[in-house]
Amino acid sequence: MCLGMGLAYMGAFVTPEPNDMPVAVVGSGPQAKVLAQTVEDKAGDALDVRTLPDREHAVDALSPWTSPGPSCPTPRRPS
């Protein structure tokens, strides 16, 4: 009975979607800005997209957990 009630509740009321989840694009050139804008346009309110100029700033952003994890793509390692 408890399992059935839990599943019924989850099916009716729980919709796990991100809402203003912070996402950082690392880079300072026009490609980084275009990527950030494209992601923001497609994600809508689900993501809070920002750009960070370099890896050091991305690591600093992780300290207080303002971003869940940086993605620092390079031509050799496109992530």
N, C-alpha and C positions, 0 to 999 in steps of 0.2 A: 504494500500500500504506500509506504513512504517513498519507495523508488518511483512508483507511478505518479505520485503527486509532484515529486521533484522534476521528473521529465515533463509533466504537463506544464508546470510553471516555467521551466526553461524554454519550452516550445512556444509558449504564449508571450512571454515578456522579455526574454534575453535575446538581444541581437548584438553580438560582439562586433563592434566596428570602432576603428580608431576615430578619435575626435581631437583635433589640434595636436596630434602627436608630433613632437619636434623631430625634424629631419634636417641634416646639414649636408650641403654639397660643398666639397673642399676644392677650392681653386679660385683664382682671382681674374681670370681672363673672360672674354666674352662667351666662350663655350660653357663655362661653369654657370654664368648668369642665365644663359639660354636654357640649360638643363634644369636649373632651379625653377625657372618660370614655367617650363613645360610640365614638370612634375606638379607644381602648385596648381596649374590650370586643370590638369587631369584629376588631381586628388580632391579638389574643392576644400571643404572644411575638415576633411579627414586628417590632413597633414599641415603642419606649420613649417614651411620650408624656408631655410635661411642659407646664406653662403658664408663660408669661412675661408680666409685667404690661404691658409697652409695647414700642414699636419700638426704643427705645434698648437695652433689655435683650436684645432679639432680635439686634440688630447686635453687641452685646458677646459673645453666645453664639457668633457666627460667628468671632470672632477666633481662638480656639484650635481651631476646627472641632469644637465640641461638638455643633453642629446643622448639617446640610448646607445649609439655606437656610430663612429664615423665610417664613411666609405671613401677611401682615397684612391681612386682608380688611376692607373698609369698606362701608357701604351703597352708596356710589357705585362702588366697585371691589371686587366680591365675590370677586375672585381666581379 
